[in-house]
Amino acid sequence: MISPHIQQSNILSPEAKSYFEQGCQFAQSPTTVDRAEECFKKVIELNPKYALAHFELGRMFYEWSHFQRAVEPLKQAIALNPSAFPAYMNLGMNCNRGGMHEEAEKALRKAIELEPTSALANFELGWVILITSFYNTERLLESLSHFRKTLEYQPNHNLAAREIGEILVLHLYDYGEALSFAQKIEQDFPDTAKHIQFLVELNHR
């Protein structure tokens, strides 16, 4: 879950502010999601252009796995603040988890436009491209590129290293590059390096 850096340019009335604070409190537990929703919707009723209320409503739904319910509030937050990286990221991750892969890819591409060096955005985009492109070499290469960027921007990202190895072996059949990569990461990710070497041995006959 990504925290917002959304400018709170709209001034809330004391009543709306009270509802917003209550919503944030209720949003912290999955047992009070509906009560939080009521509070955030009260804020939106009082101030429809308050982007943060839409964002927090969508983020709460995403956090507690109400993936379908999260989409519209996050899209509304984006509509009110199109430069809000956290809204795009939360929408992308929410749609990834909820199986809405086309929506996820669109949101994550926009997130990367806003913050190209985000390791999380690159990983999430690499993942959604991978799971929708098993037989499309061009898109697999793009997925590989995003996982490599993930590792560049977050060198301790073991899962990105694993995905790189598996794409090279299982999808691109580039065993030489896979072994070279395994050797490169052996010191930092010994178990992942062994996994990649095993995959090569298993598949390269």
Accessible surface in RSA format (square Angstrom, percent):
REM  Atomic radii and reference values for relative SASA: ProtOr
REM  Chains: A
REM  Algorithm: Lee & Richards
REM  Probe-radius: 1.40
REM  Slices: 20
REM RES _ NUM      All-atoms   Total-Side   Main-Chain    Non-polar    All polar
REM                ABS   REL    ABS   REL    ABS   REL    ABS   REL    ABS   REL
RES MET A   1   107.63  55.7  54.02  35.8  53.61 127.6  53.55  45.5  54.08  71.6
RES ILE A   2    33.75  19.2  32.50  24.2   1.25   3.0  33.75  24.3   0.00   0.0
RES SER A   3    68.32  57.7  62.24  83.1   6.08  14.0  30.95  65.9  37.37  52.3
RES PRO A   4    31.79  23.2  16.23  14.8  15.56  56.6  16.23  13.4  15.56  96.7
RES HIS A   5   163.36  89.3 130.53  90.7  32.83  84.0  95.41  98.3  67.95  79.1
RES ILE A   6    13.86   7.9   0.85   0.6  13.00  31.3   1.60   1.2  12.25  33.3
RES GLN A   7   152.79  85.4 137.03 100.1  15.77  37.5  50.39 107.3 102.40  77.7
RES GLN A   8   116.30  65.0  84.00  61.4  32.30  76.9  20.64  43.9  95.66  72.6
RES SER A   9    92.94  78.5  56.96  76.0  35.98  82.9  46.21  98.4  46.73  65.5
RES ASN A  10    47.02  32.4  38.02  36.7   9.00  21.7   5.83  14.0  41.19  39.8
RES ILE A  11   164.27  93.5 139.91 104.2  24.35  58.7 144.18 103.8  20.09  54.5
RES LEU A  12    31.19  17.4  11.69   8.4  19.51  49.0  12.18   8.6  19.01  51.2
RES SER A  13    52.56  44.4  40.56  54.1  12.00  27.6  44.78  95.4   7.77  10.9
RES PRO A  14   117.63  85.7 106.98  97.5  10.65  38.7 112.68  93.0   4.95  30.8
RES GLU A  15    95.81  55.0  87.08  65.9   8.72  20.8  37.70  72.9  58.10  47.4
RES ALA A  16     1.01   0.9   1.01   1.6   0.00   0.0   1.01   1.4   0.00   0.0
RES LYS A  17   114.79  56.0 114.79  70.4   0.00   0.0  57.86  52.1  56.93  60.6
RES SER A  18    50.41  42.6  47.23  63.0   3.18   7.3  26.98  57.5  23.43  32.8
RES TYR A  19    57.12  26.7  57.12  32.5   0.00   0.0  25.29  19.0  31.83  39.2
RES PHE A  20    25.83  12.9  25.83  16.0   0.00   0.0  25.83  15.7   0.00   0.0
RES GLU A  21    92.07  52.9  88.76  67.2   3.31   7.9  39.50  76.4  52.56  42.9
RES GLN A  22    76.17  42.6  71.93  52.6   4.24  10.1  30.96  65.9  45.21  34.3
RES GLY A  23     0.00   0.0   0.00   N/A   0.00   0.0   0.00   0.0   0.00   0.0
RES CYS A  24    40.29  30.5  35.08  39.1   5.21  12.2  23.48  59.5  16.81  18.1
RES GLN A  25   122.01  68.2 112.28  82.1   9.72  23.2  38.03  80.9  83.98  63.7
RES PHE A  26    45.49  22.8  43.92  27.2   1.57   4.1  45.49  27.6   0.00   0.0
RES ALA A  27    13.69  12.6  12.61  19.5   1.08   2.5  12.75  18.0   0.94   2.5
RES GLN A  28   121.59  68.0  98.53  72.0  23.06  54.9  41.95  89.3  79.63  60.4
RES SER A  29    37.69  31.8  37.08  49.5   0.61   1.4  29.07  61.9   8.61  12.1
RES PRO A  30    75.72  55.2  59.20  54.0  16.52  60.0  59.37  49.0  16.35 101.6
RES THR A  31   120.35  85.6  82.98  84.1  37.38  89.1  78.58 105.6  41.77  63.1
RES THR A  32    29.26  20.8  28.34  28.7   0.92   2.2  27.89  37.5   1.36   2.1
RES VAL A  33     6.29   4.1   5.42   4.9   0.87   2.1   5.42   4.7   0.87   2.4
RES ASP A  34    88.71  62.1  86.32  85.9   2.39   5.7  31.01  73.0  57.70  57.5
RES ARG A  35   134.32  56.4 133.46  68.0   0.86   2.1  40.37  55.2  93.95  56.9
RES ALA A  36     0.00   0.0   0.00   0.0   0.00   0.0   0.00   0.0   0.00   0.0
RES GLU A  37    29.04  16.7  29.04  22.0   0.00   0.0   4.89   9.5  24.14  19.7
RES GLU A  38   116.00  66.6 110.19  83.4   5.81  13.8  42.88  82.9  73.11  59.7
RES CYS A  39    10.72   8.1  10.08  11.2   0.64   1.5   0.64   1.6  10.08  10.9
RES PHE A  40     0.35   0.2   0.35   0.2   0.00   0.0   0.35   0.2   0.00   0.0
RES LYS A  41   108.87  53.1 104.18  63.9   4.68  11.2  62.08  55.9  46.79  49.8
RES LYS A  42    91.13  44.5  90.52  55.5   0.61   1.4  42.98  38.7  48.15  51.3
RES VAL A  43     0.00   0.0   0.00   0.0   0.00   0.0   0.00   0.0   0.00   0.0
RES ILE A  44    32.43  18.5  31.96  23.8   0.46   1.1  31.96  23.0   0.46   1.3
RES GLU A  45   127.61  73.3  99.89  75.6  27.71  66.0  43.98  85.1  83.63  68.3
RES LEU A  46    81.67  45.5  49.68  35.5  31.98  80.4  52.24  36.7  29.43  79.2
RES ASN A  47    27.28  18.8  25.72  24.9   1.56   3.8   8.36  20.1  18.93  18.3
RES PRO A  48    81.84  59.6  78.72  71.8   3.13  11.4  78.72  65.0   3.13  19.4
RES LYS A  49   143.75  70.1 140.73  86.3   3.02   7.2  83.27  75.0  60.48  64.4
RES TYR A  50     6.02   2.8   6.02   3.4   0.00   0.0   2.23   1.7   3.79   4.7
RES ALA A  51     9.27   8.5   7.67  11.8   1.60   3.6   7.67  10.8   1.60   4.2
RES LEU A  52    12.59   7.0  11.46   8.2   1.13   2.8  11.46   8.1   1.13   3.0
RES ALA A  53     0.00   0.0   0.00   0.0   0.00   0.0   0.00   0.0   0.00   0.0
RES HIS A  54    15.41   8.4  15.41  10.7   0.00   0.0  11.17  11.5   4.24   4.9
RES PHE A  55     0.00   0.0   0.00   0.0   0.00   0.0   0.00   0.0   0.00   0.0
RES GLU A  56    21.19  12.2  20.57  15.6   0.62   1.5   1.21   2.3  19.97  16.3
RES LEU A  57     5.87   3.3   5.87   4.2   0.00   0.0   5.87   4.1   0.00   0.0
RES GLY A  58     0.00   0.0   0.00   N/A   0.00   0.0   0.00   0.0   0.00   0.0
RES ARG A  59    35.33  14.8  35.33  18.0   0.00   0.0   1.04   1.4  34.29  20.8
RES MET A  60     3.70   1.9   1.01   0.7   2.69   6.4   3.23   2.7   0.47   0.6
RES PHE A  61     4.33   2.2   4.33   2.7   0.00   0.0   4.33   2.6   0.00   0.0
RES TYR A  62    23.08  10.8  20.33  11.6   2.75   7.2   9.20   6.9  13.88  17.1
RES GLU A  63    74.69  42.9  51.63  39.1  23.06  54.9  17.69  34.2  57.00  46.5
RES TRP A  64    70.80  28.4  56.13  27.2  14.67  34.5  58.88  31.4  11.92  19.3
RES SER A  65    71.53  60.4  54.04  72.1  17.49  40.3  24.78  52.8  46.75  65.5
RES HIS A  66    60.80  33.2  53.97  37.5   6.83  17.5  41.68  43.0  19.12  22.2
RES PHE A  67    48.54  24.3  45.29  28.1   3.25   8.5  45.29  27.5   3.25   9.3
RES GLN A  68   129.06  72.2 115.84  84.7  13.22  31.5  58.24 124.0  70.82  53.7
RES ARG A  69    93.82  39.4  81.09  41.3  12.74  30.3  55.49  75.8  38.34  23.2
RES ALA A  70     0.00   0.0   0.00   0.0   0.00   0.0   0.00   0.0   0.00   0.0
RES VAL A  71    14.23   9.4  14.23  12.9   0.00   0.0  14.23  12.4   0.00   0.0
RES GLU A  72   117.24  67.3 115.09  87.1   2.15   5.1  62.60 121.1  54.64  44.6
RES PRO A  73    15.63  11.4  11.71  10.7   3.92  14.2  15.41  12.7   0.22   1.4
RES LEU A  74     0.00   0.0   0.00   0.0   0.00   0.0   0.00   0.0   0.00   0.0
RES LYS A  75    69.93  34.1  64.78  39.7   5.15  12.3  38.04  34.2  31.89  34.0
RES GLN A  76    73.38  41.0  71.11  52.0   2.27   5.4  14.70  31.3  58.68  44.5
RES ALA A  77     0.05   0.0   0.00   0.0   0.05   0.1   0.00   0.0   0.05   0.1
RES ILE A  78    22.26  12.7  22.26  16.6   0.00   0.0  22.26  16.0   0.00   0.0
RES ALA A  79    69.56  64.0  39.00  60.2  30.56  69.5  48.97  69.0  20.59  54.5
RES LEU A  80    57.61  32.1  26.75  19.1  30.86  77.6  29.31  20.6  28.31  76.2
RES ASN A  81    28.35  19.6  27.10  26.2   1.26   3.0   6.98  16.8  21.38  20.7
RES PRO A  82    81.80  59.6  79.71  72.7   2.09   7.6  79.93  66.0   1.87  11.6
RES SER A  83    81.52  68.9  64.05  85.5  17.47  40.3  39.80  84.8  41.72  58.5
RES ALA A  84     5.76   5.3   0.02   0.0   5.74  13.1   5.76   8.1   0.00   0.0
RES PHE A  85    22.94  11.5  21.89  13.6   1.05   2.7  21.89  13.3   1.05   3.0
RES PRO A  86     5.45   4.0   5.45   5.0   0.00   0.0   5.45   4.5   0.00   0.0
RES ALA A  87     0.00   0.0   0.00   0.0   0.00   0.0   0.00   0.0   0.00   0.0
RES TYR A  88    23.62  11.0  23.62  13.4   0.00   0.0  12.14   9.1  11.48  14.2
RES MET A  89     0.05   0.0   0.05   0.0   0.00   0.0   0.05   0.0   0.00   0.0
RES ASN A  90     0.00   0.0   0.00   0.0   0.00   0.0   0.00   0.0   0.00   0.0
RES LEU A  91     8.12   4.5   8.12   5.8   0.00   0.0   8.12   5.7   0.00   0.0
RES GLY A  92     0.00   0.0   0.00   N/A   0.00   0.0   0.00   0.0   0.00   0.0
RES MET A  93     4.10   2.1   4.10   2.7   0.00   0.0   0.00   0.0   4.10   5.4
RES ASN A  94     0.00   0.0   0.00   0.0   0.00   0.0   0.00   0.0   0.00   0.0
RES CYS A  95     0.00   0.0   0.00   0.0   0.00   0.0   0.00   0.0   0.00   0.0
RES ASN A  96     3.74   2.6   0.00   0.0   3.74   9.0   0.00   0.0   3.74   3.6
RES ARG A  97   111.08  46.6  81.99  41.8  29.09  69.3  39.57  54.1  71.51  43.3
RES GLY A  98    27.60  34.0   0.00   N/A  27.60  34.0   7.43  20.4  20.17  45.2
RES GLY A  99    45.66  56.3   0.00   N/A  45.66  56.3  21.78  59.8  23.87  53.5
RES MET A 100    37.38  19.4  29.11  19.3   8.28  19.7  28.87  24.5   8.51  11.3
RES HIS A 101    54.10  29.6  49.90  34.7   4.20  10.7  33.87  34.9  20.23  23.5
RES GLU A 102   126.02  72.3 114.69  86.8  11.33  27.0  49.61  96.0  76.41  62.4
RES GLU A 103    55.46  31.8  54.75  41.4   0.71   1.7  19.29  37.3  36.17  29.5
RES ALA A 104     0.00   0.0   0.00   0.0   0.00   0.0   0.00   0.0   0.00   0.0
RES GLU A 105    28.47  16.3  28.47  21.5   0.00   0.0   7.85  15.2  20.62  16.8
RES LYS A 106   127.89  62.4 117.00  71.8  10.89  25.9  77.84  70.1  50.04  53.3
RES ALA A 107     5.44   5.0   1.05   1.6   4.39  10.0   5.12   7.2   0.32   0.8
RES LEU A 108     0.00   0.0   0.00   0.0   0.00   0.0   0.00   0.0   0.00   0.0
RES ARG A 109    84.74  35.6  81.08  41.3   3.67   8.7  45.21  61.8  39.53  24.0
RES LYS A 110    69.73  34.0  68.29  41.9   1.44   3.4  28.08  25.3  41.65  44.4
RES ALA A 111     0.00   0.0   0.00   0.0   0.00   0.0   0.00   0.0   0.00   0.0
RES ILE A 112    26.16  14.9  25.81  19.2   0.35   0.8  25.81  18.6   0.35   0.9
RES GLU A 113   121.88  70.0  91.74  69.4  30.15  71.8  43.76  84.7  78.12  63.8
RES LEU A 114    60.10  33.5  34.45  24.6  25.65  64.5  36.93  25.9  23.17  62.4
RES GLU A 115    76.21  43.8  73.63  55.7   2.58   6.1  22.98  44.5  53.23  43.5
RES PRO A 116    76.65  55.9  74.04  67.5   2.61   9.5  74.04  61.1   2.61  16.2
RES THR A 117    89.75  63.8  81.18  82.3   8.57  20.4  49.28  66.2  40.46  61.2
RES SER A 118    17.59  14.9   8.42  11.2   9.17  21.1  11.76  25.0   5.84   8.2
RES ALA A 119    13.09  12.0   7.87  12.1   5.22  11.9   7.87  11.1   5.22  13.8
RES LEU A 120    63.76  35.5  59.65  42.7   4.11  10.3  61.19  43.0   2.57   6.9
RES ALA A 121     0.00   0.0   0.00   0.0   0.00   0.0   0.00   0.0   0.00   0.0
RES ASN A 122     0.49   0.3   0.49   0.5   0.00   0.0   0.00   0.0   0.49   0.5
RES PHE A 123    19.57   9.8  19.57  12.1   0.00   0.0  19.57  11.9   0.00   0.0
RES GLU A 124     7.09   4.1   7.09   5.4   0.00   0.0   0.58   1.1   6.51   5.3
RES LEU A 125     1.99   1.1   1.99   1.4   0.00   0.0   1.99   1.4   0.00   0.0
RES GLY A 126     0.00   0.0   0.00   N/A   0.00   0.0   0.00   0.0   0.00   0.0
RES TRP A 127    77.17  31.0  77.17  37.4   0.00   0.0  56.15  29.9  21.02  34.1
RES VAL A 128     0.45   0.3   0.45   0.4   0.00   0.0   0.45   0.4   0.00   0.0
RES ILE A 129     0.00   0.0   0.00   0.0   0.00   0.0   0.00   0.0   0.00   0.0
RES LEU A 130    13.71   7.6  13.71   9.8   0.00   0.0  13.71   9.6   0.00   0.0
RES ILE A 131    53.58  30.5  32.38  24.1  21.20  51.1  32.38  23.3  21.20  57.5
RES THR A 132    66.43  47.3  29.95  30.4  36.48  86.9  39.46  53.0  26.98  40.8
RES SER A 133     4.81   4.1   0.19   0.2   4.62  10.7   4.63   9.8   0.18   0.3
RES PHE A 134    97.09  48.6  85.77  53.1  11.31  29.4  85.77  52.0  11.31  32.4
RES TYR A 135   214.08  99.9 176.68 100.5  37.40  97.3 138.84 104.3  75.24  92.7
RES ASN A 136    64.46  44.5  59.96  57.9   4.50  10.8  17.28  41.6  47.19  45.6
RES THR A 137    82.70  58.8  78.04  79.1   4.66  11.1  44.50  59.8  38.20  57.8
RES GLU A 138   142.62  81.9 135.29 102.4   7.33  17.5  50.27  97.2  92.35  75.4
RES ARG A 139    60.55  25.4  60.30  30.7   0.25   0.6  32.47  44.4  28.07  17.0
RES LEU A 140     3.37   1.9   3.37   2.4   0.00   0.0   3.37   2.4   0.00   0.0
RES LEU A 141    91.83  51.1  86.19  61.7   5.64  14.2  86.51  60.8   5.32  14.3
RES GLU A 142    52.20  30.0  46.18  34.9   6.02  14.3  29.24  56.6  22.96  18.7
RES SER A 143     0.00   0.0   0.00   0.0   0.00   0.0   0.00   0.0   0.00   0.0
RES LEU A 144    14.08   7.8  14.08  10.1   0.00   0.0  14.08   9.9   0.00   0.0
RES SER A 145    44.16  37.3  39.72  53.0   4.44  10.2  24.81  52.8  19.35  27.1
RES HIS A 146    14.64   8.0  14.64  10.2   0.00   0.0  10.10  10.4   4.54   5.3
RES PHE A 147     0.00   0.0   0.00   0.0   0.00   0.0   0.00   0.0   0.00   0.0
RES ARG A 148    84.33  35.4  78.10  39.8   6.23  14.8  45.54  62.2  38.79  23.5
RES LYS A 149    80.27  39.2  79.92  49.0   0.35   0.8  35.94  32.3  44.34  47.2
RES THR A 150     0.00   0.0   0.00   0.0   0.00   0.0   0.00   0.0   0.00   0.0
RES LEU A 151    28.54  15.9  25.08  17.9   3.46   8.7  25.37  17.8   3.17   8.5
RES GLU A 152   120.36  69.1  93.26  70.6  27.10  64.5  44.21  85.5  76.15  62.2
RES TYR A 153    75.75  35.4  43.59  24.8  32.17  83.7  26.93  20.2  48.82  60.2
RES GLN A 154    71.11  39.8  70.02  51.2   1.09   2.6  18.73  39.9  52.37  39.7
RES PRO A 155    96.95  70.7  89.08  81.2   7.87  28.6  90.05  74.3   6.90  42.9
RES ASN A 156   113.20  78.1  94.18  91.0  19.01  45.8  40.36  97.1  72.84  70.4
RES HIS A 157    29.60  16.2  26.11  18.1   3.50   8.9  15.17  15.6  14.44  16.8
RES ASN A 158    69.74  48.1  66.68  64.4   3.06   7.4  21.24  51.1  48.49  46.9
RES LEU A 159    88.92  49.5  85.48  61.2   3.44   8.6  86.22  60.6   2.69   7.2
RES ALA A 160     0.00   0.0   0.00   0.0   0.00   0.0   0.00   0.0   0.00   0.0
RES ALA A 161     0.00   0.0   0.00   0.0   0.00   0.0   0.00   0.0   0.00   0.0
RES ARG A 162    86.06  36.1  86.06  43.9   0.00   0.0  13.99  19.1  72.06  43.7
RES GLU A 163    23.66  13.6  23.66  17.9   0.00   0.0   0.56   1.1  23.10  18.9
RES ILE A 164     0.62   0.4   0.62   0.5   0.00   0.0   0.62   0.4   0.00   0.0
RES GLY A 165     0.00   0.0   0.00   N/A   0.00   0.0   0.00   0.0   0.00   0.0
RES GLU A 166    40.21  23.1  40.21  30.4   0.00   0.0   4.05   7.8  36.16  29.5
RES ILE A 167     0.46   0.3   0.46   0.3   0.00   0.0   0.46   0.3   0.00   0.0
RES LEU A 168     3.69   2.1   3.69   2.6   0.00   0.0   3.69   2.6   0.00   0.0
RES VAL A 169     0.55   0.4   0.00   0.0   0.55   1.3   0.00   0.0   0.55   1.5
RES LEU A 170    71.06  39.6  56.13  40.2  14.93  37.5  58.06  40.8  13.00  35.0
RES HIS A 171    45.61  24.9  32.24  22.4  13.37  34.2  17.89  18.4  27.72  32.3
RES LEU A 172    37.43  20.8  15.90  11.4  21.53  54.1  18.81  13.2  18.62  50.1
RES TYR A 173   142.30  66.4 127.80  72.7  14.51  37.7  86.63  65.1  55.68  68.6
RES ASP A 174    62.59  43.8  57.62  57.4   4.96  11.7  13.85  32.6  48.74  48.6
RES TYR A 175    40.81  19.1  38.12  21.7   2.70   7.0  25.77  19.4  15.04  18.5
RES GLY A 176    51.27  63.2   0.00   N/A  51.27  63.2  38.82 106.5  12.45  27.9
RES GLU A 177    65.66  37.7  60.12  45.5   5.54  13.2  15.15  29.3  50.50  41.2
RES ALA A 178     0.00   0.0   0.00   0.0   0.00   0.0   0.00   0.0   0.00   0.0
RES LEU A 179    77.46  43.1  73.08  52.3   4.39  11.0  73.43  51.6   4.04  10.9
RES SER A 180    63.21  53.4  55.19  73.7   8.02  18.5  22.53  48.0  40.68  57.0
RES PHE A 181     8.65   4.3   5.98   3.7   2.67   6.9   8.64   5.2   0.01   0.0
RES ALA A 182     0.00   0.0   0.00   0.0   0.00   0.0   0.00   0.0   0.00   0.0
RES GLN A 183   134.93  75.4 123.70  90.4  11.23  26.7  31.60  67.3 103.32  78.4
RES LYS A 184   165.91  80.9 134.59  82.6  31.32  74.6  91.41  82.3  74.50  79.4
RES ILE A 185     8.55   4.9   7.64   5.7   0.92   2.2   8.55   6.2   0.00   0.0
RES GLU A 186    80.49  46.2  78.17  59.1   2.32   5.5  22.80  44.1  57.69  47.1
RES GLN A 187   170.27  95.2 140.60 102.8  29.67  70.6  52.83 112.5 117.43  89.1
RES ASP A 188   105.33  73.8  79.94  79.6  25.38  60.0  13.62  32.1  91.71  91.5
RES PHE A 189    20.85  10.4  16.63  10.3   4.21  11.0  20.85  12.6   0.00   0.0
RES PRO A 190    66.68  48.6  66.47  60.6   0.21   0.8  66.58  55.0   0.10   0.6
RES ASP A 191   113.11  79.2 106.24 105.7   6.88  16.3  36.21  85.2  76.91  76.7
RES THR A 192     3.67   2.6   2.71   2.7   0.96   2.3   0.44   0.6   3.23   4.9
RES ALA A 193     0.24   0.2   0.24   0.4   0.00   0.0   0.24   0.3   0.00   0.0
RES LYS A 194   133.00  64.9 128.27  78.7   4.73  11.3  76.40  68.8  56.60  60.3
RES HIS A 195    43.01  23.5  36.20  25.2   6.81  17.4  29.87  30.8  13.14  15.3
RES ILE A 196     0.00   0.0   0.00   0.0   0.00   0.0   0.00   0.0   0.00   0.0
RES GLN A 197    51.81  29.0  51.78  37.8   0.03   0.1  13.88  29.5  37.94  28.8
RES PHE A 198   110.42  55.2 108.42  67.2   2.00   5.2 109.88  66.6   0.54   1.6
RES LEU A 199    17.77   9.9  17.77  12.7   0.00   0.0  17.77  12.5   0.00   0.0
RES VAL A 200     6.35   4.2   6.35   5.8   0.00   0.0   6.35   5.5   0.00   0.0
RES GLU A 201   123.43  70.9 105.81  80.0  17.62  42.0  46.10  89.2  77.33  63.1
RES LEU A 202    86.08  47.9  76.79  54.9   9.29  23.3  79.08  55.5   6.99  18.8
RES ASN A 203    61.73  42.6  38.80  37.5  22.92  55.2   7.78  18.7  53.94  52.1
RES HIS A 204   109.40  59.8  91.82  63.8  17.59  45.0  59.18  61.0  50.23  58.4
RES ARG A 205   224.16  94.1 148.70  75.8  75.46 179.7 100.47 137.3 123.69  75.0
END  Absolute sums over single chains surface
CHAIN  1 A    10747.2       9158.9       1588.3       5733.3       5013.8
END  Absolute sums over all chains
TOTAL         10747.2       9158.9       1588.3       5733.3       5013.8
